[in-house]
Amino acid sequence: MAIWVIISLIIIFCAVLALPFLVKKIEGNLEIFLFCCGVLALTLSGFAGIPGEHSGWSAAIVTEALTSPLNAVSIAGVPLGIVQIVLIVGLIIYFFNQRLEQAITAAMETLSLGVIVPVIIIVLGLVSSVISAILAAIILVEIVNALPLVREAKIEITVIACFAIGLGAGLTPLGEPLTTIVTSRLSGDPYHAGFFFLADRIGIYVIPAVIFLGILGLEVVKKRQAPEADLKCSIDREKIMDIVVRAGKVYLFIAALIFLGEGFRPVILGYVALIPPEILYWVNTVSAVLDNATLAAAEISPALSPTQITSALMALLISGGMLIPGNIPNIIAATKTEITSREWARLGIPLGLLLMGVFFGLLFIPGILGIP
């Protein structure tokens, strides 16, 4: 691979990572910025020249970028994508605004915030593997936005809950594209992966992590409870045009991630997939800004040991919560609640690194120390 292509792609990666924090105009137009970086990365990858591997622009990649946001899931045989779900739920909130507000107010009269918040995080985290991370994120945002909390608390709870949803979605092939790809790649010998394969492999790590995140949400409520005493439950009624624009932003976001993932594929195939598992675990933090499904497709294969599969999956699922582009739930939540890159990273990065450190210890330290 040409060295200038590698250097150029590394520069683009650094720009994607740093510029949203350094330039306010980019932070406010993150979708357009990521789309432009994706187009540039994909163009450069065409000069990579990897034997036997397609890189650069093709009709298939353009088609995928145009259609994937519209064909994420199939309900009763009808393809339904992230954009349609965001649009439909937004319109439901618009037309049934008052009833939803009354329902949440009634729940608040029965249960305290200290119960509601951790339950929301844990339940949505676990059911995301069945209803998909997309729908779980949309439900999360509408509930959190209606709760009587100050903005700082809403941001923290949203970030924590998106970590939970991203992790929980990893338990079945229905959760997100990453899990669909992994299950498909391991469906033959020697693993014969079925519907519950991922739950069997990583459930022992994911479920306690989701519960921990629920407890962390409770701590946020305790910390922020005093200033919010006079706040009331409310669901803002947006303009229909705002709902349509938000759906358009999500569309652009997903297309941008597809271009970025394909653009960086030469580096992923040529280098990342060859790194030892203990180091690859930390290298997978690039999932915070790149599509984790692309990384999974390059890394996961039947030749890997069960420990290697588990460690790669956990790293990808955890690091996806660290920054807004890392996961679809983050994108949906940040777009709807107007959370900036800096606001997300303030909690997302330290929380992600904490979880990465804990699971690195659980997965690798016994082997390093020779403990069976």
C-alpha positions in Angstrom: 0.0 0.0 0.0 1.4 3.4 -0.9 2.8 5.2 2.1 1.2 8.5 1.1 -2.2 6.9 1.2 -1.6 5.6 4.7 -0.4 9.0 5.9 -3.3 10.8 4.3 -5.9 8.4 5.9 -4.2 8.9 9.3 -4.5 12.7 8.9 -8.2 12.3 8.0 -8.7 10.1 11.1 -7.0 12.6 13.3 -9.1 15.4 11.8 -12.3 13.5 12.5 -11.2 12.9 16.1 -9.9 16.4 16.9 -11.6 19.1 14.8 -15.2 18.7 16.2 -13.7 19.6 19.6 -11.5 22.5 18.3 -13.7 24.2 15.8 -17.2 25.3 16.8 -18.4 25.6 13.2 -17.5 22.0 12.6 -19.0 20.9 15.9 -22.3 22.6 14.9 -22.2 20.9 11.4 -20.8 17.5 12.4 -22.9 15.5 9.8 -21.6 17.6 6.8 -18.0 17.5 8.2 -18.0 13.7 8.6 -19.6 13.2 5.1 -16.9 15.3 3.5 -14.2 13.4 5.4 -15.8 10.1 4.3 -15.9 11.1 0.7 -12.2 12.2 0.9 -11.2 8.9 2.7 -13.0 6.8 0.2 -11.4 8.6 -2.8 -7.9 8.2 -1.3 -8.5 4.5 -0.6 -8.9 4.0 -4.3 -5.1 4.4 -4.6 -4.3 1.9 -1.9 -3.8 -0.9 -4.4 -4.4 -3.9 -2.2 -4.3 -7.1 -4.3 -7.6 -9.0 -4.4 -9.4 -6.3 -2.5 -11.7 -3.6 -3.9 -11.1 -0.1 -2.6 -12.3 3.3 -3.6 -15.6 4.3 -5.2 -17.9 1.7 -6.7 -21.6 1.5 -7.5 -22.1 -0.9 -4.7 -20.7 1.5 -2.1 -22.7 4.4 -3.3 -25.8 2.3 -3.3 -25.1 1.1 0.2 -24.7 4.7 1.4 -27.9 5.8 -0.2 -30.0 2.9 0.9 -28.7 1.7 4.2 -30.2 4.5 6.2 -33.6 3.5 4.7 -33.3 -0.3 5.0 -31.9 -1.0 8.5 -34.6 -3.5 9.7 -37.5 -5.4 8.2 -40.9 -5.4 9.9 -43.5 -7.7 8.5 -41.4 -8.0 5.4 -41.3 -4.2 4.9 -37.9 -2.6 4.9 -37.7 0.2 7.5 -34.6 2.3 8.1 -33.3 4.6 10.7 -34.6 7.7 8.9 -38.1 6.4 8.6 -38.2 5.4 12.3 -36.8 8.8 13.4 -39.4 10.5 11.2 -42.4 8.4 12.2 -41.6 8.6 16.0 -41.0 12.3 15.7 -44.5 12.8 14.1 -46.1 10.5 16.7 -44.6 12.8 19.4 -45.8 15.8 17.5 -49.4 14.7 17.2 -49.7 13.0 20.6 -47.5 15.4 22.6 -50.1 16.1 25.3 -51.0 12.5 26.0 -47.4 11.4 26.2 -46.6 14.2 28.6 -49.6 13.2 30.8 -48.4 9.5 30.8 -44.9 10.4 31.9 -46.3 12.8 34.5 -48.5 10.0 35.9 -45.5 7.7 36.1 -43.6 10.4 37.9 -46.4 10.6 40.5 -46.1 6.9 41.1 -42.3 6.4 40.9 -39.4 8.6 41.9 -36.7 9.7 39.5 -34.3 7.4 41.5 -36.4 4.5 40.2 -37.3 5.6 36.8 -33.8 6.5 35.5 -32.0 3.3 36.4 -35.0 1.2 35.2 -35.0 3.1 31.8 -31.3 2.5 31.4 -31.3 -1.2 32.3 -34.5 -2.1 30.5 -33.6 -0.3 27.2 -30.1 -1.6 27.4 -31.3 -5.2 27.6 -34.3 -5.0 25.2 -32.2 -3.2 22.6 -31.0 -6.7 21.5 -34.6 -7.5 20.5 -36.1 -4.2 19.4 -32.8 -2.9 17.9 -30.5 -0.2 19.2 -32.2 2.3 16.9 -35.7 2.0 18.4 -34.3 1.8 21.9 -32.4 5.1 21.4 -35.5 6.9 20.1 -37.6 5.7 23.1 -34.7 6.8 25.4 -34.5 10.3 24.1 -38.2 11.0 24.3 -38.4 9.8 27.9 -35.3 11.6 29.1 -36.2 14.8 27.4 -39.6 14.8 29.3 -38.1 14.2 32.7 -37.8 17.0 35.2 -34.0 17.3 35.1 -31.6 20.0 34.3 -29.8 19.9 31.0 -26.5 18.6 32.5 -28.3 15.6 34.1 -30.1 14.8 30.8 -26.9 14.8 28.9 -25.2 12.5 31.4 -28.1 10.1 31.6 -28.3 10.0 27.8 -24.6 9.2 27.4 -24.8 6.5 30.1 -27.9 5.0 28.5 -26.4 4.9 25.0 -23.5 2.9 26.4 -26.0 0.5 27.9 -28.0 0.3 24.6 -24.8 -0.2 22.6 -23.7 -3.0 24.9 -27.1 -4.7 25.1 -27.6 -4.6 21.4 -24.5 -6.9 21.1 -26.4 -9.9 22.5 -28.4 -10.9 19.4 -28.2 -10.5 15.6 -31.2 -8.2 15.8 -29.4 -5.5 17.9 -27.3 -3.7 15.3 -25.3 -4.3 12.0 -22.2 -5.4 13.9 -24.0 -8.4 15.5 -25.6 -9.4 12.3 -22.2 -9.5 10.5 -20.5 -11.4 13.4 -23.2 -14.0 13.6 -23.1 -14.5 9.8 -19.3 -14.8 9.7 -19.3 -17.4 12.5 -22.3 -19.4 11.3 -20.1 -22.2 9.9 -17.4 -24.4 11.4 -16.2 -24.4 14.1 -18.7 -22.2 15.9 -22.0 -22.7 14.1 -23.2 -19.4 15.5 -27.0 -19.2 16.0 -29.3 -16.6 17.5 -28.0 -17.0 21.0 -24.4 -17.4 20.2 -23.4 -13.8 21.1 -25.5 -13.9 24.3 -23.7 -17.1 25.4 -20.3 -15.5 24.6 -20.6 -12.0 26.0 -23.8 -12.0 28.1 -21.8 -12.7 31.3 -19.9 -9.4 30.7 -22.7 -7.3 29.1 -25.5 -7.8 31.6 -23.5 -6.8 34.7 -22.2 -3.8 32.7 -25.7 -2.7 31.8 -26.8 -3.0 35.5 -23.7 -1.0 36.6 -24.7 1.7 34.1 -28.2 1.8 35.6 -26.7 2.3 39.0 -24.5 5.1 37.6 -27.6 6.8 36.2 -29.1 6.7 39.8 -26.0 8.5 41.0 -26.5 11.2 38.4 -30.1 11.7 39.7 -28.8 12.0 43.3 -26.2 14.5 42.3 -28.6 16.7 40.3 -31.8 16.4 42.4 -31.6 19.6 44.4 -31.6 22.1 41.5 -34.3 20.3 39.7 -37.0 20.4 42.4 -39.1 23.0 40.7 -38.9 21.5 37.2 -41.9 19.7 35.6 -42.3 16.9 33.1 -42.6 18.4 29.6 -42.3 17.3 26.0 -41.5 20.1 23.7 -43.6 20.2 20.6 -41.3 20.7 17.7 -42.2 22.1 14.3 -42.8 19.4 11.6 -39.9 21.0 9.6 -37.5 20.4 12.5 -38.5 16.7 12.6 -37.9 16.4 8.9 -34.5 18.2 9.1 -33.5 15.9 12.0 -34.3 12.8 9.9 -32.2 14.3 7.1 -29.3 14.8 9.4 -29.4 11.2 10.6 -29.5 10.1 7.0 -26.3 12.1 6.2 -24.7 10.8 9.4 -25.2 7.1 8.4 -24.0 7.7 4.8 -20.9 9.5 6.2 -20.1 6.5 8.5 -20.4 4.1 5.5 -18.0 6.2 3.4 -15.6 6.5 6.4 -15.7 2.8 7.1 -15.1 1.9 3.5 -12.4 4.6 3.1 -10.4 3.2 6.0 -10.9 -0.4 5.0 -7.4 -0.7 3.3 -5.7 0.3 6.6 -8.0 -2.0 8.6 -7.4 -5.0 6.4 -3.7 -4.3 5.9 -2.7 -3.6 9.5 -5.4 -3.6 12.2 -6.6 -7.2 11.7 -3.0 -8.4 12.1 -2.4 -6.9 15.6 -2.1 -9.2 18.6 -5.4 -9.4 20.6 -4.2 -7.7 23.7 -3.1 -4.7 21.7 -6.0 -4.9 19.2 -8.4 -4.6 22.2 -7.1 -1.0 22.7 -6.7 -0.2 19.0 -10.4 -0.9 18.7 -11.1 2.3 20.5 -11.0 3.7 16.9 -14.6 2.4 16.9 -15.4 5.7 18.8 -15.2 7.5 15.4 -15.5 4.7 12.8 -18.3 2.3 12.0 -17.8 -0.7 14.3 -19.5 -3.0 11.8 -16.6 -2.4 9.3 -14.0 -3.2 12.0 -15.9 -6.4 13.0 -16.1 -7.5 9.4 -12.3 -7.2 9.1 -11.4 -8.7 12.5 -13.9 -11.5 13.2 -13.4 -14.8 11.5 -13.8 -18.5 12.4 -10.0 -18.8 12.8 -10.2 -16.7 16.0 -10.3 -18.4 19.5 -13.4 -17.8 21.7 -11.3 -15.4 23.9 -10.2 -13.4 20.8 -13.8 -13.1 19.6 -15.1 -12.0 23.0 -12.3 -9.4 23.5 -12.8 -7.9 20.1 -16.5 -7.7 20.5 -16.4 -6.1 23.9 -13.8 -3.5 22.8 -15.9 -2.5 19.8 -19.2 -2.4 21.8 -17.7 -0.3 24.6 -15.6 2.1 22.6 -18.6 2.8 20.3 -20.2 4.8 23.2 -17.2 7.2 23.7 -18.0 9.7 21.0 -21.1 10.7 19.0 -20.0 9.0 15.7 -19.2 5.7 17.4 -22.7 4.3 17.4 -26.1 4.8 15.9 -27.8 5.3 19.3 -25.4 8.2 20.0 -26.1 9.8 16.7 -29.9 9.7 17.2 -29.7 10.9 20.8 -27.2 13.7 20.1 -29.2 14.9 17.0 -32.5 15.0 18.9 -31.2 16.6 22.1 -28.5 18.8 20.5 -25.7 17.4 22.5 -22.3 18.7 21.3 -19.2 16.7 20.7 -17.5 18.2 23.7 -20.5 17.6 26.0 -20.7 14.0 24.9 -16.9 13.4 25.3 -16.8 15.0 28.8 -18.4 11.8 30.2 -18.2 9.4 27.2 -14.4 9.2 27.1 -13.7 8.6 30.8 -16.6 6.2 31.2 -15.5 4.3 28.1 -11.9 4.1 29.3 -13.1 2.9 32.7 -15.1 0.1 31.2 -12.3 -0.8 28.7 -9.9 -1.0 31.6 -12.2 -3.2 33.7 -12.9 -5.7 30.9 -9.3 -5.8 29.8 -8.5 -6.9 33.3 -11.2 -9.6 33.2 -10.3 -10.9 29.8 -6.5 -10.7 29.6 -4.9 -10.3 33.0 -5.5 -14.0 34.1 -3.8 -15.2 30.9 -0.9 -12.8 31.2 -0.4 -14.0 34.8 -0.8 -17.7 33.8 -4.0 -18.1 35.7 -6.3 -20.8 34.1 
